[in-house]
Amino acid sequence: MTSTTTEPPATGSQPAAGAGDGPPSAGHVLVRFTRALAGALDRVEAASCVSMSEGEAAEAVLALTAAQARVAELRLRTLAAADERDVATQDASASTGAWLAGRTRQTRPGAHADVKLAKALGGEFEATRTALAAGTVIEEQARVIVRAVRALPAGIAEETRRAGEAYLLEAAGELDAVALKVLGRRLFEVLDPDEAERRLGKELADEERAAARKTFLSLYDNGDGTVSGRFKISAFTAAQLTRGLEALMTPRHRAAAGSAAGAAAGKAGSRVMHPDRHPLGADDWPHPTGQPGDADDADRAARERAEAERERWRGLSRPEKLGEAFTAYIGRFPAENLPRLGGVNATVVVTMTLEQLRGELEGACLLDTGAQVSASAALRLACEAGIVPAVLDSRGEPLHLGRKVRLHTPPQRLALGIRDKGCTAEGCTKPAWLAEAHHTTPWSQGGNTSVTDGVLLCPWHHHRAHDPRYRVEYLPTGKTRFHRRT
């Protein structure tokens, strides 16, 4: 390509050092090329694309893209030469990258990355440089290939590295830079699957041992009934915890974790938003319907509470939702799965009066940790956990400790499901697999953990059964009726 232009480019921008200096026929071939290229660009600067046909526009775009890659290779090639000749000494720059950033207004990280790529293409990555010069790969792909091959483990034979480079160059004919980067992360697996598997196993084992050493948990009492904390756990443990919390964010467990949701009941065929709707916001979650004629004041109040709970849940951030699930996770972990502490399974001891245990008196109950909970919360836990009755004298000294009574066994739970077929609360249609076993006669009043003394209640109604604001009536039909105390 030749040019008759003798003036420097009139683009309004400052030309790079040396561009436009001297006649176009003088100097190195690459210098002459840059001058000719500048002149050619000047001639098409004002050209309009309006009159181009569809085919011409496509042809021009593809050709310019290939040309851009070829020019990029020339630029990187000359940049490597500039680095070898220590061009930074022209203005006392700290490095070639610093000089390039200052003279071209590039960012320093970008300029240093260009110098690094230029030196790589001028050295071991000759095949990638050749492909870039031919326009078969673009500069972005070339960067990915260089990084992927250099990321191969130390000790890999040079011929294996070159095979990896050839593999990625071939793939670059079909993959963009992002997909090529993903493939590059698995390059070692392609080149040497057995060794890659061995190394990966060792790396994972090392990471797991390191994670075990870094694991910690710190809890801080905020003095307002809440506790904050920080922790660090392994990725595997985090996966287990996340799976458990996600499970507890499902309808049944969200209600069981203590959400103040309302029950849904109404006229036949009506759609009522139930408090146990899926927390992720699926609007097509199935909604229970009440029985005909049940839409009394209590039902309307329940629907209003359900709607309020739905809005509350939707307004929570994901961390807040996970916090509720985490609370349920801790409260539902089986104590029998924990190691013994002081000769017994890890057990939280609740001190409360007989009147509180019977539900006759509200108030505060003391935990053996020094914390306090409400009597209703203690009753709710007592229904699901083992109870150790302690008889205290007037000074609070234990005179007698009874034996712990466990909750319903799995066979008993199955029998309750077969008999009750779901929540026994009037107007509730929760199925058996979403319900929980409840003692009809409290343990403190001689009740037994049996099918006879048990009924199924959904989490919402199970909470209400231990709420002192409600009186519970077990009907001969097998249904359970709730009365608001006045």
C-alpha positions, -999 to +999 in steps of 0.1 A: +000+000+000+014+034-010+003+070-002+008+104-018-001+122+015+029+141+029+011+157+058+004+141+092-031+127+099-056+155+103-078+137+129-076+163+156-059+139+180-022+138+189-004+112+168+018+086+184+055+094+186+071+091+152+038+089+132+038+113+103+075+122+108+095+123+075+084+113+040+062+083+035+089+063+017+115+067+044+122+045+074+114+009+084+087-010+065+064-009+096+069+028+099+060+033+063+030+011+068+017+031+097+020+063+076+002+047+046-025+034+069-030+068+084-034+083+050-058+056+039-079+062+070-079+099+062-094+092+028-123+072+042-129+093+073-158+111+058-172+082+038-209+075+045-223+040+051-258+049+041-255+038+005-240+004+014-260-027+006-266-054+032-239-077+016-214-049+014-219-039+050-214-075+062-183-079+040-168-047+053-175-055+090-159-090+087-129-077+068-123-049+092-125-073+121-099-095+106-078-065+097-081-052+133-067-085+145-038-083+120-031-047+130-032-057+167-005-083+160+017-056+143+012-033+172+021-060+198+051-071+177+065-035+176+056-031+213+078-061+221+106-045+200+101-012+219+104-030+252+137-046+240+151-013+230+141+002+264+118+029+249+109+040+285+142+059+287+128+085+263+110+103+292+124+084+322+093+063+326+095+034+351+087+008+325+075+002+290+040-001+303+042+032+321+056+049+290+028+034+269+001+045+293+014+080+294+018+084+257-015+068+246-038+076+275-044+039+283-049+028+318-017+015+334-030-020+341-041-022+304-008-010+291+012-034+313-010-062+302-003-053+265+035-053+271+031-087+288+011-101+259+035-087+234+065-103+250+046-137+252+037-136+215+073-127+206+085-157+225+070-191+232+035-183+217+046-181+181+017-202+169-008-177+186+011-147+171+009-163+136-029-169+140-034-133+152-013-120+122-035-141+099-067-127+114-080-162+124-081-153+160-087-119+176-067-102+203-091-110+231-089-147+222-051-145+220-050-132+256-072-160+268-049-186+251-018-172+266-032-171+301-047-206+299-014-222+288+006-203+313-018-214+341-009-250+335+009-266+365+046-263+368+066-292+356+044-297+325+066-306+295+070-279+269+056-301+241+025-306+262+021-268+266+024-264+229-002-291+224-025-272+247-019-240+227-028-258+194-059-272+210-072-238+221-063-222+187-084-248+170-112-242+194-110-205+189-124-210+154-158-217+169-157-203+205-157-166+216-133-154+243-157-162+272-163-198+261-126-202+253-118-191+288-140-217+303-124-243+281-090-230+291-097-237+328-101-274+319-071-275+296-050-297+318-079-322+321-079-324+283-041-328+280-036-353+309-068-365+325-053-389+350-027-365+363-053-337+364-076-359+385-048-367+409-037-331+413-073-319+417-079-345+445-047-333+463-056-297+459-091-303+473-078-323+502-053-295+510-080-269+508-103-289+531-075-293+557-067-256+555-104-247+558-107-269+589-079-249+605-095-216+596-130-225+609-143-204+637-175-191+653-179-160+675-211-149+692-218-115+708-247-107+731-262-074+719-281-070+752-315-065+735-326-101+731-305-108+700-270-122+694-247-113+665-219-134+653-192-141+627-181-174+614-159-191+587-166-226+575-155-248+547-172-247+513-185-282+518-200-273+552-215-242+537-231-263+509-247-285+536-259-256+556-273-238+525-292-269+514-307-273+549-317-236+550-332-238+516-353-267+527-364-248+558-376-220+536-402-242+521-438-236+532-441-261+560-408-253+576-411-216+573-443-217+593-428-241+618-399-217+623-422-193+640-437-170+613-469-155+626-489-166+597-527-169+595-547-199+585-568-198+553-604-207+553-633-195+533-662-203+511-660-232+488-640-225+456-624-192+470-587-186+465-571-175+497-534-166+500-521-190+525-492-180+549-473-210+538-469-200+502-435-206+487-411-180+500-395-174+466-427-158+454-444-184+432-479-170+427-492-204+415-485-221+449-516-241+458-540-224+482-563-243+505-600-236+505-623-237+534-656-255+537-690-239+528-705-217+554-672-213+575-665-177+565-672-162+600-654-134+617-626-157+628-620-169+593-619-134+580-594-125+607-573-155+598-573-145+561-562-110+570-534-124+591-524-146+562-523-117+538-503-097+563-478-125+567-475-129+529-467-092+526-442-094+554-424-124+539-423-108+505-408-076+520-379-095+537-345-096+521-329-129+514-305-126+544-336-120+566-353-151+551-322-171+557-321-159+593-356-172+599-346-205+583-314-206+604-334-202+636-356-232+626-324-252+616-310-248+651-343-255+669-350-287+649-316-303+651-320-337+668-304-336+703-297-374+701-273-367+672-251-346+694-223-360+715-228-362+753-220-332+773-216-337+810-230-373+808-262-364+789-271-354+754-268-317+748-300-304+763-313-270+771-330-270+805-360-248+809-371-239+845-408-231+847-437-235+871-463-262+869-490-236+861-469-224+832-464-260+820-501-265+821-507-233+801-525-217+830-500-189+835-480-168+811-446-154+821-409-158+817-391-191+819-353-194+827-329-214+805-298-230+821-277-207+799-291-177+818-314-165+790-351-161+793-380-172+770-417-168+772-438-196+787-456-201+754-423-206+736-413-231+762-446-250+758-442-251+720-407-267+724-419-290+751-445-305+728-418-315+702-388-322+725-382-345+755-393-333+789-373-339+821-397-331+851-378-316+880-394-312+915-379-283+934-383-274+971-390-240+984-354-230+980-352-241+944-332-272+952-340-303+930-357-331+950-365-354+921-358-357+884-382-377+862-374-396+830-375-379+797-405-386+774-398-385+737-420-373+709-441-396+687-421-423+670-420-426+632-445-456+632-469-435+655-465-406+631-474-428+601-504-441+620-516-406+628-513-397+591-533-427+580-560-419+606-562-381+604-552-377+567-540-342+574-543-313+598-574-319+620-581-282+625-615-273+612-614-257+578-577-266+572-567-287+543-530-292+549-520-328+540-505-352+565-470-348+552-471-311+560-485-317+595-470-324+629-479-346+658-495-329+688-504-342+723-542-338+729-536-343+766-506-323+779-478-344+794-481-325+826-517-337+829-509-373+824-509-374+786-490-402+768-470-401+737-493-424+718-516-424+687-546-422+710-534-391+727-521-375+695-536-356+665-520-340+635-519-302+632-502-281+606-474-258+618-497-228+621-524-246+641-497-263+662-484-230+672-519-218+681-525-250+702-497-237+725-508-201+723-525-191+756-548-168+736-566-198+723-587-226+738-585-259+720-615-283+717-611-319+704-644-329+687-657-365+686-655-363+648-617-361+650-615-325+642-599-298+663-616-265+670-599-233+682-617-206+703-602-172+708-602-164+746-620-132+754 
